[in-house]
Amino acid sequence: MRYRKFGSLGFDMSVLGFGAMRLPIVGKDPSHIDEAEAITMIRYAIDHGVNYIDTAYPYHEQHGEVVVGKALQNGYRAKVKLATKLPSWLVETPDDFDRFLDEQLEKLQTDHIDFYLLHALNATYWPRLRDWDVLNWAAGVMADGKIQYLGFSFHDDFEVFKDIVDAYDRWTFCQIQYNFMDIEYQAGAQGLQYAAHKGLAVVIMEPLRGGQLTHKIPKSVSELWESAPIKRTPADWALQWIWNHAEVSVILSGMSTMQQVIENLDSAERSGAGMLSKEELILIDKVREEYRRLVPVLCTNCKYCMPCPNGVEIAAILEYYNDAIIYDNPRAPRFLYRNLPKDKQADNCVECFECEEKCPQAIPISEHLKEAHAWLDKRRNR
């Protein structure tokens, strides 16, 4: 395993962190985690050098922290730095700060959180938490030893990111979405550099855009990857591109299978800042442009938009729509869409915009649902 300094803290952190957002599940119920397999995967990663474990209150419909807590028993807790997050959108009063933290400590079976994040800060959640004096509260629980360091995860534009970074001189780390498709999106490359310049450790989420950069690779993209003299998997290309940035401290990977753990550990072992050649970086630029030409909706399938109050299967529908367009083969996506119950299809959207308020990507979901229905239900409309 390769290690990097964690911002100004000086910790040697594994360049690969285990993100517990996409643990293996039984069937299709995200709350039904395959606990035995998940625990085996997490412990395997730790045994092979991973020392950063990341989870959050809402992961796996509030069951994720419980499984992570079980995985860290039998001496594993002492081997890692543990990160979890305050669910900013669920906080209704300042009293909720303690309520959520105490619940999380119990679920995780620990007496302290090493890295505690204010989750998914943006121009809406941040002012509310700030005005409720969350920073003073955090100073108190740090003094009590319940959390060691305070940071935040982020989904908004660079100016909001800069304001949050500058608002508090005790931030020690932040978590941003960054991958070769998102260099100008949200905090982006500018935010990465700004945070690192301020001495913050930068943890990267969605390095593969929720698997979008590794699953069902379009033919034109595959041809670009295959043209490279050095052969890598699409996942390895994406991870190595991020690790090529010296400002990055840790990449979080939401691993769902043991094979993914093994492959990502291998990638991490071969990583390094400044290791990609000029020709390799040019190739990745070409892949970026090809994806941008193909993808209609840049959704990471995080499912923050769910559940829809009107029952629409938003995440699945956008995935079907993307697949139909990217691979120029709508037959299977249309079949899957038509097999959704009619009351869960896209034309049941009433444009309440609740999903758009929750979407960390700021996607105009209601408009894309109209497009998706028109495309996926095309045969029925004839």
BELPE-V451889 format. One record per backbone hydrogen bond with DSSP energy under -0.5 kcal/mol. CO is the residue of the C=O (numbers start at 1). NH is the residue of the N-H. Records with the same first field share a line. If there is no record, write none. Layout:
CO = NH, NH
//
This chain:
2 = 15
4 = 13
5 = 7
6 = 9
7 = 10
11 = 6, 13
13 = 4
15 = 17, 251
17 = 19, 253
18 = 20, 54
19 = 22
24 = 34
25 = 27
26 = 29
28 = 30
29 = 32
31 = 33
32 = 26
33 = 35
34 = 38
35 = 39
36 = 40
37 = 41
38 = 42
39 = 43
40 = 44
41 = 45
42 = 46
43 = 47
44 = 48
45 = 50
46 = 49
51 = 81
52 = 18
53 = 83
54 = 20
56 = 59
58 = 61, 62
59 = 63, 64
60 = 63
63 = 67
64 = 68
65 = 69
66 = 70
67 = 71
68 = 72
70 = 73
72 = 77
73 = 76
76 = 79
77 = 80
80 = 82
81 = 53
82 = 114, 115
83 = 55
84 = 117
85 = 57
86 = 88, 119
87 = 90, 91
88 = 91
93 = 96
94 = 97, 98
95 = 99
96 = 100
97 = 101
98 = 102
99 = 103
100 = 104
101 = 105
102 = 106
103 = 107
104 = 108
105 = 109, 110
106 = 109
113 = 148
114 = 116, 149
115 = 84
116 = 151
117 = 86, 119
118 = 121, 153
121 = 155
122 = 126
124 = 128
125 = 129
126 = 130
127 = 131
128 = 132
129 = 134
130 = 133
133 = 137
134 = 138
135 = 139
136 = 140
137 = 141
138 = 142
139 = 143
140 = 144
141 = 146, 147
142 = 145
146 = 113
149 = 116
150 = 172, 173
151 = 118
152 = 175
153 = 121
157 = 161
158 = 162
159 = 163
160 = 164
161 = 165
162 = 166
163 = 167
164 = 167
165 = 168
168 = 171
172 = 201
173 = 152
174 = 203
175 = 154
176 = 205
177 = 188
179 = 182
182 = 185
183 = 189
185 = 188
186 = 158
187 = 191
188 = 192
189 = 193
190 = 194
191 = 195
192 = 196
193 = 197
194 = 198
195 = 200
196 = 199
199 = 8
201 = 174, 203
202 = 249, 250
203 = 176
204 = 252
205 = 178
206 = 209
208 = 213
209 = 212
211 = 214, 215
218 = 222
219 = 223
220 = 224
221 = 225
222 = 226
223 = 227
224 = 227
225 = 228
229 = 231
230 = 232
233 = 237
234 = 238
235 = 239
236 = 240
237 = 241
238 = 242
239 = 243
240 = 244
242 = 245
244 = 246, 274
245 = 248
250 = 204, 252
251 = 17
252 = 207
253 = 19, 255
257 = 261
258 = 262
259 = 263
260 = 264
261 = 265
262 = 266
263 = 267
264 = 268
265 = 269
266 = 270
267 = 270
268 = 271
272 = 275
277 = 281
278 = 282
279 = 283
280 = 284
281 = 285
282 = 286
283 = 287
284 = 288
285 = 289
286 = 290
287 = 291
288 = 292
289 = 293
290 = 294
291 = 294, 295
297 = 299
303 = 306
308 = 311
312 = 308, 314
313 = 317
314 = 318
315 = 319
316 = 320
317 = 321
318 = 322
319 = 323
320 = 324
321 = 325
322 = 326
323 = 327
324 = 329
325 = 328
329 = 333
330 = 334
331 = 335
332 = 336
333 = 337
334 = 338
335 = 339
337 = 340
341 = 344
342 = 345
344 = 313
345 = 348
346 = 349
353 = 357
354 = 358
355 = 359
359 = 362
363 = 365
364 = 368
365 = 369
366 = 370
367 = 371
368 = 372
369 = 373
370 = 374
371 = 375
372 = 376
373 = 377
375 = 378
377 = 381
379 = 382
//
